């Protein structure tokens, strides 16, 4: 029996000292299971490692429909004075783990936070209270009556995860990390980018002013969002022209002229598949042709179905159109994925999956959504996305030698592979990308660092990583000093640069000048 834990089972967790909630030192599997109740198929064993712990079986290959493995423990604690929590873990195969989540049950709800693994081998996961999200109707941190640990599915392989030492901290957790040799990129050669969601720069109609301000403050790259799946901010022959184009003219041409005059690279950003902001008539035409996505419950969604051959061609051709028409420095993928795990289950997907697998689906969509063919179908979804990346990369470099291909991707891998069909590690290994911009959007510096650390491991130095900083993607928006801290954390972990979201009329007046001071306005050449 775990005496250290029992002493806390009905007490206020107060004071400044760290408190061990559970060391997971149990004499046998029966005792461990009596304390931590397995939910569903969960199996708990006792580790034979010298420092103890429990082994949580992860049968993701044996059970294709299994989303996560869960264990629960009942207790009564007041955690209102705690700021952070840490959990020691050791994966047998880290690719089996999408992320590890801790939930604290409180009344009729939960507080939950998930963290991806950073590397193989033993490691300490840090869960910051500010990053926990409420579900249902939690009664407050002072009324915690249970803990849940969930290990979400990564790749479909059988594995295990050792758990030990769940600790509550009043202040910042003291985590000892193994010494690592990190090659820092010379700031004179790092990528310093801003995403610009409007596609018009910070001052619509005045790209010159935007480019000059960025150059004066040490920025060397701009990623302007100038085409979507269903609209373009330039005179496209393939997509409907946007209201922005009609009002301000050709945004790609104007951006290029100004940016190149001031020594900035331009990587034109496309929102792939997502038909948001597309003309209604254009979307309705695609829907009639069976080219939009259908959820597992039969709901129509205004995204292009990636497996439809005409959609594949449209996505590729529109990006190549930009490369042919303009001397852009690069093409930048975004939304290069499915919207979620609920898509796409249209009739066309069934036919194309059956043809590719050479095997009929017995129960559609159940067998592929949560049944025996789930992993096979998820892998097939990844292939539908990957083929677009591969084709654009190959053909764009033929059309315009020297062009760089990049992508904004979900930060947590391999969970994004399962959830949205985005296997960016495969793209990197295959040589389809020249740099990567993971969207590591978190105001929590430790969460940001954990994501970058994991990405550095998976990429393995194959391409530069420009860590994505979500300055205006978090609530409240980050200050310039917070952004600079994350720039420095990325550098310390070996990132080759950064990309900041989002450049607009406000951030160019507030964030950009202060970041320029922090960068000492030395522009650099990525």
ABEGO torsion letter per residue (X at the ends): XBAAAAAAAABBBBEABBBBABAGBBABAAAAAAABBBBEABBBBBBABAAEEBBBBBBAAABAABABBBBBBBBBBBAAABABBBBBBBBABAAABABBBBBBBBEABBBBBBBBBABBEBBBBBBBAAABBBBEBBAEAABBAEBBBBBBBBBBBBBBBBBBGBBBBABBBBBBBBBBBBBBBBAAABBBBBBBAAGAEABBGBAAAAAAAAAAAGBABBBBBABBAABBABBBAABBBBAAAAAAEBAAAAAAAAAAAAGBBBBBBBBBGBABGBBAAAAAAAAAAGABBBBAAGBBBBBBBAABAAAAAAAAAAAAAAAAABBBABBBBBGBBBABAAOBABAAAAAAAAAAAGBBBABOAAAAAABAAAAAAAAAAAAAAAAAAAAAAAAAAAABBGBBBBBBBBABOAAAAAAAGBBAAAAAAAGABABBBBBBBBABAAAAAAAAAAAAAAAGGABBBBBBBBAAABOBBBBAAAAAAAAAAAAAAGBAEBBBOBBBAAAAAAAAAAAAAAAGGBAEBX
